[in-house]
């Protein structure tokens, strides 16, 4: 019963979004730490690919009769982005881009956490049989 309650609507999507933004935050932090390391190539997770895969899975879930569509197998493949200026030492660092990516990623993470918190709060109120 609880598995079905937790696997409806957007809970699995939000959980996967939080996992993605957490993994991406670690990579962005690593890039910031190594911004002055000669030859270091930035790493990132493609937000566009992630969003595309999530959208395809959500649309597929809408077409399925079952509610048991799993989002856990959506991978997060680490890439070396081609953005930023390539310096003479082979590094492709851009502190401005990293800070922008970090801010956007943190905002996306916070929104997903807040939405998930509200879902669990609603579930808790329903279990306590209190009207909202």
N, C-alpha and C positions, 0 to 999 in steps of 0.2 A: 504494500500500500504506500509506504513512504517513498520507495523508489519511483513509483509512478508520479507521485506528487512533486518530487524533485526533478523529474526529467520532462516536465512540461514547460510550455511557454519558452522563456528565454534563459532559464537557469543554466543549462549546459553551455549556451552561447556566452553568457557572461563569465562563467568559470573559465572557459577557454580563452576569452579575451584577457582576463586577469593573468593567466599563465603566460600568454604571449607578451603582454606589456612588461611583466616581471623579467622575462628572459631578455627582452629588448633593452630594458633599463640596464641590466648587467653589461651588455655589450656596449652601450653608449658610455657608461661609466668607464669601462676599459679603454675605450677610444679617447676619452678625455684625459685619463691618466697617462696614456702613451702619446699624447699630442706632440711632444717634443722628442720622442724617440726616433732616431734616424732609421729610415727604412720601414717603419711600422705602417702597415696598410689597415685602414679602418675596416671594421666588420659591422654588419647590420643584419637585421631580419627585415625582409620585404613586407612592408605594411600593405602595399597594393596586392601582392600575391595572397597574403593572409586574408584580407577582406574579400577577395574574389573567391577563395576556397570556402570561406564561411557563407558567403551569399549563395553559392551553388548548393551547399549542404542545407541551408535554410529553405531554399526553393525546393530542393529534393524532399525535404521533410514535409513540406506543404502538400506535395503530390503523393506522399506515402500514406497508407491507411494506418500504419503503426506509429506509435509515439516513441519507439525505441531507436531513433536515429542517434548515432554516436558521433561526437565531435572530437574525441580524444585522438583519432588517427590523423588529424590535420597537423602536418609537420611544420616545423619552423627551421627552415634551411638557412644556415648562415651564409651570407654573401659578402663580397668585397665591393662596395658601391663604387661606381665610376665617377661620382660627383666630387667636387672639390678640386682645387688646383694641385697638379702633380709637381712636387718640388724636386730639386736636383738630386736629393738623396733617395728618391723613389717613394716618398711618403705622400699621401693624399689627404692631408689634414685640413680641416676648416673648423675652427673653434666656434664661429658664429653658427654654422650649420649644426654642429653637435649640440649647442645650447638650445637652438630652436627645436631640434628633434627631441631633446630631453624634456622640454616644456610640453610639447604636444603629446608625447608618450605618457607623461605624468598626468596630464589632464584626462586622457583616454582611460587610464588606469583608475583614476579617482571616480570618474563617471560610472564605470563598470562596477566598482566596489559599492558605490552608493545605491545603484539600482539593485544589486544583489542583496544588500542589506535590507532594503525596503521589501523585497520579495520574502525574505526570511522573517521580517517583522510581521508581514501580513499572514504568513503561515503560522507564526507563533500566536497571533491574535485569534486565528481560526481554531487552533488547537485548544486554546483557553476558552473558546466559545464566548468571546467578547466582541461585540459589534465595534467596527472601526469608526 
